[in-house]
């Protein structure tokens, strides 16, 4: 029973399934041994299993050193036999872990059998030596697994009382294993982990399995298992100590911690705390360590260990879209300017609008009028005076060029953001913009002074690759004429996206997005062209040109006073690193201040490829309009980026 107890306690790792890698798509590739030679003793290896279950062979191969070191043969017969002898208990433990407790294993080296009960190393060494420089030493792993044992009686006892837990204390869905299930060690270990996680989620940080008593009944081919669990005392969150802050003010870190001493302890609260702290750009990693004992108030002290990033960062990128043309971007940022995690960022970009939907013809000359660019400077001061208020400021100089309009502007904004929690914040401020926009309707010279107000809710689990949660962003900005705005109007916009993971591993995720916009208070021709709504492009309706979907005049897009966009994606992981994403996008802009559907909703469909990295997925999307308008010769568009489309 000593081996089994080790298996169930996790002391020995027993693989239950084969790890699936990229090359697994094309079948498993075994290492080929080198040819016979005078320096080493290469061998052939065969697994003979008296069972139709192919998983048994994979389980054995995954733990066998004979298999993993086949391309690295031993120097002599003695080392080969010792390698085979070491495999015997390893293979036996693997079969026990899979529930085969009557398994019989023999490894034959050059015709000499080795078993756990009988070892004949001298005979095997002599027989294997004969093969040096002549042929591969034949090695065979012969396994009769017998029948797979099943669980018969499963008992989970409360260490405090010695009685079984009641269903309301420990629901059967948590234990999950039932009588009749295969007696696999991995399943029992997983059940122990679920039980501990269940009690920890009930504010019991010291929950643990204190005893396990597996009894294997060989004649009946069953296992009885008894687990003893100590839930431990309930506790709240105690004093939180920030450590490792050499150049960043710890008060800034504390402002991103939304729990208070005495709040209920839970692993989810700690995970949320870590995610929130990582929003500080000056930090690269956060580790939360729990105290070993409760304090005098019955709370659990926490220690937040942070690691800081290099303060300065510089970067550049080049991109090309078949609908939007080429673009280059460069930026420089300081992520801890004054020691309070202040971020100062300068960013510049240039882009060129080519004709014919992004295709630059050989006879097409460079036109300075089709060149656009923007320079942006932004500053963020988080945690003003240690509060949850952040100060944000930004300045922008831009010349934009699209198929529908050309604009030039200078913009400046400043505001305060208040963070209510790690998921919810509100921001307000003031904005000034002076610019000129021209399109087929004419030229508008304008000045805008407004009060932007926005609300953000984000419960997603990952910024670049969300699999669960919701993201909501709503903003409204009035530009009243009494402040000096030349166009009196109010612009409102909202975007909502939701993510639903179908399975626990998030290999199948449904994602949806809905966007709405409205401008009230001014006629269409009074509104600067760059402030009107358009759809189309990589962040909107893929497959159509950037900002080309809207009402038209003389065949040119003129924008609208309202917007409707929607996207639906099925994100499917084929392997751990490769995924495919079929998607459908729809949307357009409307002349009225609300979507009245006078314009045709344009729809596109496509297929995306994802390569998942530690930073985030690299995205390649190919989209095509489902119905093209007359004169639109675009048949498809390609988009490349980092992170999901939304």
Protein Blocks (a to p, Z undefined) as FASTA:
>chain_A
ZZmmmmmnopaccdfbdcddfklmnopaddddddddfkbccddddddddbfblklmmmmm
mmmmklmmmmmccfblklmmmmmmmmmmmmmmmmmmnopakbccdddeehiacdfklccf
klmmmmmmmmgokbccdddddddebjadddfbdcdddfknopacdfklmgfklnopaghi
acdfklmmmmmmmmmmmmmmnopakgccfbdcddddfklopacddddddebjaddddddd
dehilkbcfklmmmmpcbdehiacdfklmmmmmmmmmmpmkbcbdcddddfbdcfkopac
dddddddddfbdcdddddddfklopadddddddfblnonopacddddddddddeehhiac
fklccdfklpccddddddddehihhiabdcdddddddddddfkbccddddddddddddfb
lmbccdddddddddddddfkbccddddddddddddddfbfbfklccbdcddddddddddf
klopabdcddddddddddddfbfnopaccdddddddddehiafklpcfklmcceedjklc
ghiaehkaccdeehiaebjabdcdddddddddfblmbccddddddddddfblbdehlacc
ddddddddddddfkbccdddddddfbdcehiacfbdcdddedjfZZ
